[in-house]
Amino acid sequence: MMTCRMDDLRDKEVVNLENGARLGCVCDIEMDTASARVCA
C-alpha cells in the first residue's frame, strides 16, 4: 500500500491503466473522508 500526502500527489502523473495514456498531473482532487477514497 502506498501512502502519500495531498501535496505529494501534485508531483505525480496520472496514467490510464487500460491504454497507458498519460493524462497529466494532479491539480485538483475530491476525496471521500468517510471511506478515504479518491472520488475525482
Summary of the structure (lengths in Angstrom):
residues: 40
radius of gyration: 11.2
end to end distance: 19.7
largest distance: 30.8
contacts: 56
relative contact order: 0.20
helix: 10%
strand: 28%
